[in-house]
Structure formats: structure tokens, C-alpha cells
Amino acid sequence: MYFRVIFGVLCMLMSAGIVQAAPFAYIANNTDATVSVLDTASNTVSATIAVGQQPYGVAVNAMGSRVYVSNQADKTISVIDTMDNSVSTIALANTPGGLAVNAAGTRLFVADNDGATLSVYNTATQSKLATVSLGYNLPDGVAVGPATGGVYSVYVSCNGSNKVVVVDANDGTSSYAKSATEYTVGSTASPGPKGLGVTPNGAKVYVANWTESSISVINTTTSGVSTIASGSGVAALSLPFGVAVSPDGLKAYVSNSGALDKVSVIDTASDTVTAAISVGQAPMGIAISPNGAKLVAANSLSGTASVINPATNTVSATPAVGQYPNSLGNFAGPVFFDITATPGSGGTINPVELVTRNPSTGVIKAAGGLDLNVAITPDHNYATTSVTVDSGNVGTPATYLFPAVAAAHTVSATFSRTAWDLALTKIGNGTGRVVSNVGGLDCGTACTGQTVSIPVNTTSVVLTPTDDSGMYFIGWSGACTTQRSGAVTPPPCTIDLMDADKTATARFVLLPGGPVRVGTAYYQTLQEAYDAAATGAQIDVQTAQSFALAANQAKTVTLVGGWATDWASVPAGNYATITGSLTISSGAVIIGSSSGGAIVIN
């Protein structure tokens, strides 16, 4: 919580913020826990969005697609999607102060007001990437310098000291660390630095020293720091809070939250105050649109926003917003141009950047002056057949770039189906392998299912099953219904035509015991079964099995060969083999039975 002295009286200040891009600004109202959507073309509030408690810092990404609001009372960040003003929330461990977004819109930097740290977030996942120890209390204002290859500087004002700390950022390596460079600002031990503004070329950083009522100017090339002290007339400063630098870098604007109720205009070439613009009571936040056409001040004590024409330094309107708006940071966004994306069935067209396509209208809000990439993505088993931009065919690119958007555009795509899914599922308590002759399906012992793409209208797709040792393939269901029915070779599944997604289920079971049985007992060899059998017993032998037998006991047994491997039946023509000799030295052996089972003696 921050306080301001007016005529010797301490008045509690809240906080506020602006978001979506011109012609809109989003102003966070500290007491109301809301954000007012200000249309700067009509100078009217078009919507009110509920956020967290005591919103303070605000940052709009360069695309104008996301607005980040720090809520101090409940330690959260509200993330507003400007496509539909929906809100998601990032929970924090610390009380947030100011915040800023990198030029690419991929990183969010949050000053941990009660933690002497700076937190770094991935904006796509809203997850924390790093915590940077700053070494000084009450970090508050945050500003990001220009980037080269994803490398840039982040400046953090530490309100409890006289320091501005530099954090070296490298998005390519996700490296964020405190720099050896830091700056001493103001002329006292605790000037209360707050708002920061960086020139577009990164050569200067302007720092609002709140309690000292001065402006520090950091020369990042020489590391020198100069001071703009409060003077008389237009040069007077009173509790400067926020800083905004014009897109051309020629002017810096400072909101004076003290008794002046003015916005100071600084010539950045001479670093002198050249004008003062009268606004509402206690202006806190100050922001300028990326095209430089609109300057907006959030007037905390009058509950209004002053919309200023920077060309003339005049206020064009003062619309009412919520209670105690005092946004710290960049709360003004870009002009939008509509990119209308119309994908045909079988694919999508979506922005590559963190911008949301309106699902109802297909409109993508593109920031004026910035590149917008769209990804043309066919669905599974589809291919892109054409892409049309503004009525012209551009082939079948996977992405399309709209460079430096300055007008509305259209993009559409057509897609065609190239394949259907063939999904195999294996069931049962046994194992086996299934392979296909098309599509590369190969589902082995450990595999329980596999899906492959088969080209449209492929004919004679064959799935071939093979039993694992001690296992038995029962049959098919789904696209095929063939059952084994005692056949020696497992039957394949043949799909005549792939004209839709198909499913096939193969059932494998575990064979009981062994290939020879007596009643319900199973054995691995015929001799084992004979030795265990009682007189009069029937000994069953599976088809294609081959054994020797020495019958040497005073008992009579019957041999029935040719049983199917699932023991379901004895198909006609099936047999088992006695290899070598059948020796009968005692008792009797009866070959075959009324069921048709046969024994061949070699």
C-alpha cells in the first residue's frame, strides 16, 4: 500500500491499470477491484471487468492481446484476454508491484514488492521460470529495454532504496540474472523511485523519484545518471509516479501525483521539462499508445481518466472510470486491424503469437505496425490443398506472415482428407502379434493396441495375427468377425476398402497347461500323460503334435489326436503323430475314437 501527502494530509492511494489496445485502454480501479475498458476513439467506457483485490501494476503486451494486472491484496495476477475480456489468474507467493512484458510477449516480469525479488513467467503457460534476487527492498516499477535476438535488459526500481537494478534477460537460454550494473538515483538515501520509462533505442531510462519529487535520467551507454529537479512554473514536479516515453523517443511524460495535478512533458534531447498538462486529481498511471496518438493519465482521486492529444498537449476528454485508478506501468495498447481467418473443414487457422482468434467470427485482432504469423494446420489425416490471402492464392504454406500490419486482411484455407484411421485393439488373457500389409501396423507381445493411418480408398488391407508360444488366437471382432474354429493357422482380417475409420479387435488367450490332456489335467508330452492315466482313460493330443510312446503298464488307454489348440473340437482331417516307435509291452492302446481324432505312426 502506498501513501501520498497533500497539504500535509496522508491519503491512502489505491491502484489502477489500462489494457487492450487503442482505440481501447484498460484502467484498473483499485477500490472497485475492476478494470474499466476505455474506448479512446469515443472516450467512453465500453465494459467493466472484475479482477483481483487492489489492482496496482498493469502491463499490455505489444500485440494488445493480453493485459496483466497485479492485485496486491490477494497476491495474484489477473490475465485478461482482450478478444473477449475473459480473465485467468496466476497465484503468487509475494505481493506484486509493477510488471512489464517483453517485446515478444513471451515473458512477464513481476516486481515482488515484499520479497526483494523479480519473478519471471512464461506467458504461454503462465508458469514461473525464474526468481531473481535484487538485493534491495520494495521493488516496484519494471520496464523492459529493446531486444536483440531475445537478449535485453530489464530495469527495476527499488522504492525502499535509491537503486535501479538491471536484470540481464536472455529468452533463448531462459537465463535471467541480476547484472553487475545498477544505478543510484535521486539525491537522497531514499528518493522512492517508482515508474520507469525506456527510450525506444534503449539509450536512456527515466525514473520517477516519488518521495523526492525529481526525475533521474540514466544514460545506459555511459552509465551516468543526471537529475531533473523540481523547478518553478512548468518545471515543477510533485510526487512523480509514472513515466511514459513517446514511440519516437522525443518526449517523456511524467504524472505528478501531488498537488500539481499535472502531467509534465520532458524533451529527451535536453532533458528539460517543456510543458505541464493539467489533468484530474492526483494522476498516477501514465501511458501512451504505440502509435503515439493517445496519452492517457489515470487520475486516482477524481476517479477519471484524462485522454490527451500529445501533438497539442491538450486534454480531449475526461471520462469517469472506477474508484482510485492509479495504474503503474504500460496500460495503453496498439491500434487493431482485423485479420479474418476462415478455415474450411478439416483444419484450423490460428495465430502463432499469443493472440486469440474469435471462434464465432474468425477475427484475429492484429496490432498495427507489428508482424502477425498465422499457422495453417490440417487436422489428423488431412492435408492443406489451398491457402488464399486477400483473394489471392498463396499455395499451401504451413504458416503465413502478415508483415507490419496496417490494414485489414482475410485468409482462408481448404483441406482434403488423405487417410483413415485403422485402430487395432488386442484383448484376452493371451498374447500374440498382429501386423498389417499397409500402414506399418506392428503390434507385438507387449502391445495392447495400435492405430495407423491408411490412405483413403486403399483396398485389401490385411491384418495377420500370430500366436505367441503357449497362446492361442481366438478370432476377430469389429471390422472383421472371422473366428479361428480350430484352424491351424490363425485367420487374417481383410478389410476390402478403407472408406471410413475402422476398428478391429483381436482376441488371444492363454492355452491351458500343455498340448496333451487327460480329463482336466494337461501334460507336455504323451509319455507323461500315459504314465499318469488310469485304465480306460482317453488321452487327447493337439493337432500337429509329435511324440513317442512306450506303453508298458497293465492298462488300456485310448489316444485321440488332432484336437484344435483351443481344445474346442477335433476338426475332420486333423491328427497327431507318433514319431519313431510305438512300443506296447503291457496293456492296450486304442487309436482314435468316434469323434474322428487320428494318430499317425511314423
PyMOL commands that set and color helices and strands:
alter all, ss='L'
color gray80, all
select helices_A, chain A and resi 233-235+526-532
alter helices_A, ss='H'
color red, helices_A
select strands_A, chain A and resi 2-6+9-13+24-29+34-39+44-50+55-60+66-71+76-81+86-91+96-101+107-112+117-122+127-133+139-144+151-158+163-170+175-184+193-198+204-209+214-219+224-229+240-245+251-256+262-267+272-278+283-288+295-299+304-309+314-317+336-343+347-351+363-367+372-378+382-389+392-393+399-402+409-417+419-427+432-436+442-443+449-455+459-467+471-478+493-497+502-510+516-518+521-523+538-542+546-563+575-591+598-601
alter strands_A, ss='S'
color yellow, strands_A
deselect
rebuild
show_as cartoon
